[in-house]
Amino acid sequence: MFEKKKIFIGIEISEEVQKQLWGVSVSMQRFGYPIGWISQEKFHITLIFLGYLAEEKLDKVVTVLQETMFSFSSFIVTLGKISAFPSIKNPRVIFVSLIDGLGQTKNIYDDLSRSLSGTGFTLEKQEFTPHVTLGRVKDDDFYLKRKVGEMISRFKLPNFKMFRVSTISLFESIQVSREFVYKVLLSVPLGKPQTRFT
């Protein structure tokens, strides 16, 4: 029997940039604030979170990826601005956003959203801001949020290396003990009408 899998679509990040992001994270961790920090190997750019899917739904997602991604070309991404959701004054999620590749990433998101919605998926209706999550603030304390906001506002990022996006990946989020690990189920090349299983 096929168990439902927790699925999202996203963009993998080069190992070099993952290391740079981890350096940023480590510097912030020294402040000692109660923040759930993302581990280095889990850094990625989420496009669409789909939740728990049965086999039939998962097959539909694969079909959508195969049918849409060949119309896009590979592109360069550079990270470069640190911020927070919903705002720096009320930080819940600390992230680094894109400088280069923002438009291309949004175009891919828009195309995937239209195609998946047309296939019967109900997606979250919210503004899409491509980003890499660094951590999530665990406490709702006003004083803590103010201190975290000050940390974000004053933090100086390194000059991130650019990396090329040539595939869009289908991830499974798997719970191992109290942690979630991400497994790439499928990587679909941009600009090519075929897929590469991993």
SEKOL-972172 format. One record per residue (C-alpha): residue in three letters; chain; residue number from 0; x, y, z. Coordinates in pm, 1 decimal, padded with zeros to 6 digits. Layout:
SEKOL-972172
residuo = ALA | cadena = A | num = NUM | xx = X | yy = Y | zz = Z $
...
//
This chain:
SEKOL-972172
residuo = MET | cadena = A | num = 0 | xx = 00000.0 | yy = 00000.0 | zz = 00000.0 $
residuo = PHE | cadena = A | num = 1 | xx = 00132.2 | yy = 00343.6 | zz = -00095.9 $
residuo = GLU | cadena = A | num = 2 | xx = 00169.2 | yy = 00573.6 | zz = 00202.3 $
residuo = LYS | cadena = A | num = 3 | xx = 00105.6 | yy = 00942.0 | zz = 00149.7 $
residuo = LYS | cadena = A | num = 4 | xx = 00421.6 | yy = 01146.7 | zz = 00112.3 $
residuo = LYS | cadena = A | num = 5 | xx = 00483.6 | yy = 01502.0 | zz = 00228.4 $
residuo = ILE | cadena = A | num = 6 | xx = 00580.0 | yy = 01679.9 | zz = -00091.6 $
residuo = PHE | cadena = A | num = 7 | xx = 00707.2 | yy = 02016.7 | zz = -00208.7 $
residuo = ILE | cadena = A | num = 8 | xx = 00858.3 | yy = 02154.5 | zz = -00528.1 $
residuo = GLY | cadena = A | num = 9 | xx = 01175.6 | yy = 02357.5 | zz = -00501.2 $
residuo = ILE | cadena = A | num = 10 | xx = 01517.9 | yy = 02460.8 | zz = -00625.2 $
residuo = GLU | cadena = A | num = 11 | xx = 01836.3 | yy = 02302.6 | zz = -00500.7 $
residuo = ILE | cadena = A | num = 12 | xx = 02121.3 | yy = 02532.5 | zz = -00398.1 $
residuo = SER | cadena = A | num = 13 | xx = 02489.5 | yy = 02478.7 | zz = -00474.0 $
residuo = GLU | cadena = A | num = 14 | xx = 02699.2 | yy = 02334.5 | zz = -00193.2 $
residuo = GLU | cadena = A | num = 15 | xx = 02923.6 | yy = 02642.0 | zz = -00196.6 $
residuo = VAL | cadena = A | num = 16 | xx = 02627.4 | yy = 02875.3 | zz = -00132.9 $
residuo = GLN | cadena = A | num = 17 | xx = 02488.7 | yy = 02638.9 | zz = 00130.0 $
residuo = LYS | cadena = A | num = 18 | xx = 02818.8 | yy = 02676.3 | zz = 00316.9 $
residuo = GLN | cadena = A | num = 19 | xx = 02796.9 | yy = 03056.2 | zz = 00291.2 $
residuo = LEU | cadena = A | num = 20 | xx = 02440.8 | yy = 03050.3 | zz = 00427.4 $
residuo = TRP | cadena = A | num = 21 | xx = 02552.0 | yy = 02826.4 | zz = 00712.4 $
residuo = GLY | cadena = A | num = 22 | xx = 02822.9 | yy = 03078.6 | zz = 00797.9 $
residuo = VAL | cadena = A | num = 23 | xx = 02552.4 | yy = 03345.2 | zz = 00827.2 $
residuo = SER | cadena = A | num = 24 | xx = 02344.0 | yy = 03112.6 | zz = 01042.7 $
residuo = VAL | cadena = A | num = 25 | xx = 02634.4 | yy = 03030.7 | zz = 01276.0 $
residuo = SER | cadena = A | num = 26 | xx = 02707.8 | yy = 03401.3 | zz = 01325.6 $
residuo = MET | cadena = A | num = 27 | xx = 02344.7 | yy = 03461.8 | zz = 01423.4 $
residuo = GLN | cadena = A | num = 28 | xx = 02332.2 | yy = 03156.4 | zz = 01647.2 $
residuo = ARG | cadena = A | num = 29 | xx = 02598.5 | yy = 03318.7 | zz = 01866.1 $
residuo = PHE | cadena = A | num = 30 | xx = 02336.3 | yy = 03567.7 | zz = 01986.0 $
residuo = GLY | cadena = A | num = 31 | xx = 02171.0 | yy = 03278.1 | zz = 02167.9 $
residuo = TYR | cadena = A | num = 32 | xx = 01811.0 | yy = 03363.2 | zz = 02079.3 $
residuo = PRO | cadena = A | num = 33 | xx = 01551.5 | yy = 03081.2 | zz = 02082.2 $
residuo = ILE | cadena = A | num = 34 | xx = 01537.6 | yy = 03023.4 | zz = 01708.3 $
residuo = GLY | cadena = A | num = 35 | xx = 01498.7 | yy = 02692.5 | zz = 01528.4 $
residuo = TRP | cadena = A | num = 36 | xx = 01788.4 | yy = 02705.3 | zz = 01282.9 $
residuo = ILE | cadena = A | num = 37 | xx = 01779.4 | yy = 02515.5 | zz = 00953.5 $
residuo = SER | cadena = A | num = 38 | xx = 02071.4 | yy = 02277.0 | zz = 00898.2 $
residuo = GLN | cadena = A | num = 39 | xx = 02310.3 | yy = 02339.3 | zz = 00608.7 $
residuo = GLU | cadena = A | num = 40 | xx = 02206.6 | yy = 02043.8 | zz = 00393.7 $
residuo = LYS | cadena = A | num = 41 | xx = 01840.5 | yy = 02152.9 | zz = 00403.5 $
residuo = PHE | cadena = A | num = 42 | xx = 01887.1 | yy = 02498.7 | zz = 00251.2 $
residuo = HIS | cadena = A | num = 43 | xx = 01676.8 | yy = 02530.6 | zz = -00064.4 $
residuo = ILE | cadena = A | num = 44 | xx = 01425.1 | yy = 02760.2 | zz = -00235.8 $
residuo = THR | cadena = A | num = 45 | xx = 01067.7 | yy = 02638.1 | zz = -00197.0 $
residuo = LEU | cadena = A | num = 46 | xx = 00839.8 | yy = 02699.8 | zz = -00493.3 $
residuo = ILE | cadena = A | num = 47 | xx = 00519.7 | yy = 02521.6 | zz = -00392.7 $
residuo = PHE | cadena = A | num = 48 | xx = 00434.2 | yy = 02319.3 | zz = -00082.5 $
residuo = LEU | cadena = A | num = 49 | xx = 00182.3 | yy = 02047.6 | zz = -00164.9 $
residuo = GLY | cadena = A | num = 50 | xx = 00147.0 | yy = 01862.4 | zz = 00165.8 $
residuo = TYR | cadena = A | num = 51 | xx = 00066.9 | yy = 01492.3 | zz = 00196.4 $
residuo = LEU | cadena = A | num = 52 | xx = -00008.2 | yy = 01332.5 | zz = -00139.9 $
residuo = ALA | cadena = A | num = 53 | xx = -00136.1 | yy = 00990.3 | zz = -00237.8 $
residuo = GLU | cadena = A | num = 54 | xx = 00025.7 | yy = 00808.3 | zz = -00531.6 $
residuo = GLU | cadena = A | num = 55 | xx = -00230.7 | yy = 00930.4 | zz = -00787.3 $
residuo = LYS | cadena = A | num = 56 | xx = -00177.4 | yy = 01295.2 | zz = -00689.8 $
residuo = LEU | cadena = A | num = 57 | xx = 00200.0 | yy = 01252.9 | zz = -00687.4 $
residuo = ASP | cadena = A | num = 58 | xx = 00186.9 | yy = 01112.4 | zz = -01040.8 $
residuo = LYS | cadena = A | num = 59 | xx = -00006.7 | yy = 01422.0 | zz = -01150.7 $
residuo = VAL | cadena = A | num = 60 | xx = 00260.4 | yy = 01649.9 | zz = -01005.5 $
residuo = VAL | cadena = A | num = 61 | xx = 00531.4 | yy = 01460.1 | zz = -01193.0 $
residuo = THR | cadena = A | num = 62 | xx = 00333.1 | yy = 01494.8 | zz = -01515.3 $
residuo = VAL | cadena = A | num = 63 | xx = 00291.1 | yy = 01870.2 | zz = -01465.0 $
residuo = LEU | cadena = A | num = 64 | xx = 00664.7 | yy = 01911.6 | zz = -01406.8 $
residuo = GLN | cadena = A | num = 65 | xx = 00750.7 | yy = 01707.0 | zz = -01713.5 $
residuo = GLU | cadena = A | num = 66 | xx = 00509.0 | yy = 01902.0 | zz = -01932.3 $
residuo = THR | cadena = A | num = 67 | xx = 00597.1 | yy = 02254.9 | zz = -01819.1 $
residuo = MET | cadena = A | num = 68 | xx = 00963.7 | yy = 02284.3 | zz = -01725.0 $
residuo = PHE | cadena = A | num = 69 | xx = 01107.3 | yy = 02226.8 | zz = -02073.8 $
residuo = SER | cadena = A | num = 70 | xx = 00969.3 | yy = 02568.5 | zz = -02176.9 $
residuo = PHE | cadena = A | num = 71 | xx = 01209.6 | yy = 02745.7 | zz = -01937.2 $
residuo = SER | cadena = A | num = 72 | xx = 01582.7 | yy = 02798.4 | zz = -01979.7 $
residuo = SER | cadena = A | num = 73 | xx = 01845.4 | yy = 02760.1 | zz = -01708.1 $
residuo = PHE | cadena = A | num = 74 | xx = 01929.4 | yy = 03080.8 | zz = -01522.4 $
residuo = ILE | cadena = A | num = 75 | xx = 02160.7 | yy = 03233.9 | zz = -01263.6 $
residuo = VAL | cadena = A | num = 76 | xx = 02058.3 | yy = 03298.9 | zz = -00902.7 $
residuo = THR | cadena = A | num = 77 | xx = 02238.4 | yy = 03522.1 | zz = -00655.9 $
residuo = LEU | cadena = A | num = 78 | xx = 02125.2 | yy = 03567.0 | zz = -00296.7 $
residuo = GLY | cadena = A | num = 79 | xx = 02173.7 | yy = 03897.1 | zz = -00121.4 $
residuo = LYS | cadena = A | num = 80 | xx = 01918.9 | yy = 04041.4 | zz = 00121.8 $
residuo = ILE | cadena = A | num = 81 | xx = 01826.5 | yy = 03926.6 | zz = 00470.7 $
residuo = SER | cadena = A | num = 82 | xx = 01478.8 | yy = 03989.5 | zz = 00606.6 $
residuo = ALA | cadena = A | num = 83 | xx = 01190.7 | yy = 03825.3 | zz = 00793.4 $
residuo = PHE | cadena = A | num = 84 | xx = 00830.1 | yy = 03719.0 | zz = 00754.5 $
residuo = PRO | cadena = A | num = 85 | xx = 00587.5 | yy = 03877.5 | zz = 00817.8 $
residuo = SER | cadena = A | num = 86 | xx = 00820.8 | yy = 04173.7 | zz = 00886.1 $
residuo = ILE | cadena = A | num = 87 | xx = 01147.0 | yy = 04263.1 | zz = 01057.8 $
residuo = LYS | cadena = A | num = 88 | xx = 00947.4 | yy = 04426.8 | zz = 01337.4 $
residuo = ASN | cadena = A | num = 89 | xx = 00752.8 | yy = 04103.8 | zz = 01385.9 $
residuo = PRO | cadena = A | num = 90 | xx = 01000.6 | yy = 03834.0 | zz = 01280.6 $
residuo = ARG | cadena = A | num = 91 | xx = 00877.7 | yy = 03476.5 | zz = 01271.5 $
residuo = VAL | cadena = A | num = 92 | xx = 01083.4 | yy = 03342.3 | zz = 00981.6 $
residuo = ILE | cadena = A | num = 93 | xx = 01435.3 | yy = 03468.5 | zz = 00905.6 $
residuo = PHE | cadena = A | num = 94 | xx = 01532.4 | yy = 03437.0 | zz = 00540.2 $
residuo = VAL | cadena = A | num = 95 | xx = 01767.6 | yy = 03545.2 | zz = 00263.3 $
residuo = SER | cadena = A | num = 96 | xx = 01604.0 | yy = 03657.3 | zz = -00062.3 $
residuo = LEU | cadena = A | num = 97 | xx = 01716.9 | yy = 03659.8 | zz = -00424.9 $
residuo = ILE | cadena = A | num = 98 | xx = 01884.5 | yy = 03944.1 | zz = -00613.4 $
residuo = ASP | cadena = A | num = 99 | xx = 01948.6 | yy = 03774.2 | zz = -00947.5 $
residuo = GLY | cadena = A | num = 100 | xx = 01704.2 | yy = 03519.2 | zz = -01085.1 $
residuo = LEU | cadena = A | num = 101 | xx = 01403.7 | yy = 03664.1 | zz = -00905.2 $
residuo = GLY | cadena = A | num = 102 | xx = 01195.3 | yy = 03716.5 | zz = -01218.5 $
residuo = GLN | cadena = A | num = 103 | xx = 01271.2 | yy = 03373.7 | zz = -01363.5 $
residuo = THR | cadena = A | num = 104 | xx = 01187.9 | yy = 03203.1 | zz = -01034.2 $
residuo = LYS | cadena = A | num = 105 | xx = 00855.4 | yy = 03386.4 | zz = -01012.0 $
residuo = ASN | cadena = A | num = 106 | xx = 00772.3 | yy = 03294.4 | zz = -01371.6 $
residuo = ILE | cadena = A | num = 107 | xx = 00831.6 | yy = 02925.9 | zz = -01296.7 $
residuo = TYR | cadena = A | num = 108 | xx = 00618.5 | yy = 02953.9 | zz = -00982.4 $
residuo = ASP | cadena = A | num = 109 | xx = 00335.4 | yy = 03120.5 | zz = -01176.3 $
residuo = ASP | cadena = A | num = 110 | xx = 00341.6 | yy = 02855.3 | zz = -01447.3 $
residuo = LEU | cadena = A | num = 111 | xx = 00347.2 | yy = 02569.4 | zz = -01198.6 $
residuo = SER | cadena = A | num = 112 | xx = 00066.9 | yy = 02726.9 | zz = -00994.7 $
residuo = ARG | cadena = A | num = 113 | xx = -00156.6 | yy = 02762.5 | zz = -01300.9 $
residuo = SER | cadena = A | num = 114 | xx = -00084.9 | yy = 02410.1 | zz = -01420.7 $
residuo = LEU | cadena = A | num = 115 | xx = -00135.8 | yy = 02246.8 | zz = -01081.4 $
residuo = SER | cadena = A | num = 116 | xx = -00454.1 | yy = 02444.0 | zz = -01012.2 $
residuo = GLY | cadena = A | num = 117 | xx = -00585.0 | yy = 02334.4 | zz = -01351.7 $
residuo = THR | cadena = A | num = 118 | xx = -00514.0 | yy = 01974.2 | zz = -01254.8 $
residuo = GLY | cadena = A | num = 119 | xx = -00724.0 | yy = 01996.9 | zz = -00938.6 $
residuo = PHE | cadena = A | num = 120 | xx = -00474.6 | yy = 02103.4 | zz = -00673.9 $
residuo = THR | cadena = A | num = 121 | xx = -00579.2 | yy = 02364.5 | zz = -00418.8 $
residuo = LEU | cadena = A | num = 122 | xx = -00282.1 | yy = 02589.8 | zz = -00350.5 $
residuo = GLU | cadena = A | num = 123 | xx = -00226.0 | yy = 02850.8 | zz = -00081.3 $
residuo = LYS | cadena = A | num = 124 | xx = -00320.2 | yy = 03196.8 | zz = -00202.7 $
residuo = GLN | cadena = A | num = 125 | xx = -00037.6 | yy = 03422.5 | zz = -00091.7 $
residuo = GLU | cadena = A | num = 126 | xx = 00225.0 | yy = 03647.5 | zz = -00242.4 $
residuo = PHE | cadena = A | num = 127 | xx = 00525.5 | yy = 03447.3 | zz = -00354.6 $
residuo = THR | cadena = A | num = 128 | xx = 00862.8 | yy = 03573.1 | zz = -00232.8 $
residuo = PRO | cadena = A | num = 129 | xx = 01148.3 | yy = 03342.9 | zz = -00341.9 $
residuo = HIS | cadena = A | num = 130 | xx = 01382.1 | yy = 03293.1 | zz = -00046.3 $
residuo = VAL | cadena = A | num = 131 | xx = 01597.6 | yy = 03058.1 | zz = 00158.7 $
residuo = THR | cadena = A | num = 132 | xx = 01480.0 | yy = 03009.6 | zz = 00517.2 $
residuo = LEU | cadena = A | num = 133 | xx = 01754.0 | yy = 03034.9 | zz = 00781.2 $
residuo = GLY | cadena = A | num = 134 | xx = 01544.7 | yy = 02984.2 | zz = 01093.8 $
residuo = ARG | cadena = A | num = 135 | xx = 01211.9 | yy = 03023.3 | zz = 01272.2 $
residuo = VAL | cadena = A | num = 136 | xx = 01162.2 | yy = 03223.2 | zz = 01591.2 $
residuo = LYS | cadena = A | num = 137 | xx = 01025.2 | yy = 02989.9 | zz = 01858.7 $
residuo = ASP | cadena = A | num = 138 | xx = 00886.4 | yy = 03244.0 | zz = 02105.5 $
residuo = ASP | cadena = A | num = 139 | xx = 00616.7 | yy = 03508.6 | zz = 02056.7 $
residuo = ASP | cadena = A | num = 140 | xx = 00766.0 | yy = 03738.6 | zz = 02319.9 $
residuo = PHE | cadena = A | num = 141 | xx = 00761.4 | yy = 04105.4 | zz = 02213.5 $
residuo = TYR | cadena = A | num = 142 | xx = 01102.5 | yy = 04185.7 | zz = 02361.2 $
residuo = LEU | cadena = A | num = 143 | xx = 01261.2 | yy = 03884.5 | zz = 02190.7 $
residuo = LYS | cadena = A | num = 144 | xx = 01115.6 | yy = 03979.2 | zz = 01853.3 $
residuo = ARG | cadena = A | num = 145 | xx = 01249.4 | yy = 04332.3 | zz = 01891.2 $
residuo = LYS | cadena = A | num = 146 | xx = 01599.5 | yy = 04199.3 | zz = 01963.5 $
residuo = VAL | cadena = A | num = 147 | xx = 01582.8 | yy = 03954.4 | zz = 01672.2 $
residuo = GLY | cadena = A | num = 148 | xx = 01462.8 | yy = 04234.7 | zz = 01443.5 $
residuo = GLU | cadena = A | num = 149 | xx = 01756.9 | yy = 04450.6 | zz = 01549.1 $
residuo = MET | cadena = A | num = 150 | xx = 01994.5 | yy = 04161.5 | zz = 01480.8 $
residuo = ILE | cadena = A | num = 151 | xx = 01853.1 | yy = 04117.5 | zz = 01130.0 $
residuo = SER | cadena = A | num = 152 | xx = 01859.9 | yy = 04490.1 | zz = 01052.3 $
residuo = ARG | cadena = A | num = 153 | xx = 02226.0 | yy = 04525.5 | zz = 01148.1 $
residuo = PHE | cadena = A | num = 154 | xx = 02355.4 | yy = 04200.8 | zz = 01001.8 $
residuo = LYS | cadena = A | num = 155 | xx = 02597.3 | yy = 04227.6 | zz = 00709.4 $
residuo = LEU | cadena = A | num = 156 | xx = 02575.6 | yy = 03946.6 | zz = 00456.9 $
residuo = PRO | cadena = A | num = 157 | xx = 02875.1 | yy = 03813.0 | zz = 00262.1 $
residuo = ASN | cadena = A | num = 158 | xx = 02892.0 | yy = 03843.2 | zz = -00115.1 $
residuo = PHE | cadena = A | num = 159 | xx = 02714.3 | yy = 03524.3 | zz = -00211.7 $
residuo = LYS | cadena = A | num = 160 | xx = 02846.4 | yy = 03319.1 | zz = -00500.6 $
residuo = MET | cadena = A | num = 161 | xx = 02609.6 | yy = 03291.8 | zz = -00794.5 $
residuo = PHE | cadena = A | num = 162 | xx = 02482.0 | yy = 02949.8 | zz = -00895.5 $
residuo = ARG | cadena = A | num = 163 | xx = 02303.4 | yy = 02818.4 | zz = -01201.3 $
residuo = VAL | cadena = A | num = 164 | xx = 01955.1 | yy = 02670.6 | zz = -01176.4 $
residuo = SER | cadena = A | num = 165 | xx = 01917.1 | yy = 02402.0 | zz = -01441.8 $
residuo = THR | cadena = A | num = 166 | xx = 01661.8 | yy = 02173.5 | zz = -01274.6 $
residuo = ILE | cadena = A | num = 167 | xx = 01345.6 | yy = 02198.5 | zz = -01067.4 $
residuo = SER | cadena = A | num = 168 | xx = 01317.5 | yy = 01930.2 | zz = -00800.4 $
residuo = LEU | cadena = A | num = 169 | xx = 01040.4 | yy = 01734.0 | zz = -00636.5 $
residuo = PHE | cadena = A | num = 170 | xx = 01122.0 | yy = 01689.4 | zz = -00267.0 $
residuo = GLU | cadena = A | num = 171 | xx = 00984.1 | yy = 01454.9 | zz = -00005.1 $
residuo = SER | cadena = A | num = 172 | xx = 00997.2 | yy = 01570.3 | zz = 00356.2 $
residuo = ILE | cadena = A | num = 173 | xx = 01057.9 | yy = 01265.7 | zz = 00574.8 $
residuo = GLN | cadena = A | num = 174 | xx = 01033.2 | yy = 01267.7 | zz = 00954.0 $
residuo = VAL | cadena = A | num = 175 | xx = 01324.0 | yy = 01097.2 | zz = 01125.2 $
residuo = SER | cadena = A | num = 176 | xx = 01285.1 | yy = 01104.5 | zz = 01503.2 $
residuo = ARG | cadena = A | num = 177 | xx = 01197.4 | yy = 01469.7 | zz = 01575.7 $
residuo = GLU | cadena = A | num = 178 | xx = 01362.5 | yy = 01607.0 | zz = 01264.0 $
residuo = PHE | cadena = A | num = 179 | xx = 01259.4 | yy = 01629.2 | zz = 00899.6 $
residuo = VAL | cadena = A | num = 180 | xx = 01503.2 | yy = 01540.0 | zz = 00623.5 $
residuo = TYR | cadena = A | num = 181 | xx = 01453.0 | yy = 01629.6 | zz = 00257.8 $
residuo = LYS | cadena = A | num = 182 | xx = 01490.3 | yy = 01370.7 | zz = -00017.2 $
residuo = VAL | cadena = A | num = 183 | xx = 01493.3 | yy = 01464.7 | zz = -00384.6 $
residuo = LEU | cadena = A | num = 184 | xx = 01253.9 | yy = 01228.5 | zz = -00564.2 $
residuo = LEU | cadena = A | num = 185 | xx = 01289.8 | yy = 01376.9 | zz = -00909.5 $
residuo = SER | cadena = A | num = 186 | xx = 01488.8 | yy = 01651.1 | zz = -01083.0 $
residuo = VAL | cadena = A | num = 187 | xx = 01338.7 | yy = 01790.1 | zz = -01402.2 $
residuo = PRO | cadena = A | num = 188 | xx = 01583.3 | yy = 01970.6 | zz = -01635.0 $
residuo = LEU | cadena = A | num = 189 | xx = 01487.1 | yy = 02314.0 | zz = -01760.7 $
residuo = GLY | cadena = A | num = 190 | xx = 01469.5 | yy = 02338.8 | zz = -02138.7 $
residuo = LYS | cadena = A | num = 191 | xx = 01461.5 | yy = 01963.3 | zz = -02198.6 $
residuo = PRO | cadena = A | num = 192 | xx = 01151.2 | yy = 01743.7 | zz = -02246.7 $
residuo = GLN | cadena = A | num = 193 | xx = 01278.8 | yy = 01462.2 | zz = -02024.1 $
residuo = THR | cadena = A | num = 194 | xx = 01342.9 | yy = 01386.1 | zz = -01655.8 $
residuo = ARG | cadena = A | num = 195 | xx = 01631.0 | yy = 01260.7 | zz = -01445.0 $
residuo = PHE | cadena = A | num = 196 | xx = 01555.9 | yy = 01041.0 | zz = -01146.6 $
residuo = THR | cadena = A | num = 197 | xx = 01776.5 | yy = 01068.5 | zz = -00836.7 $
//
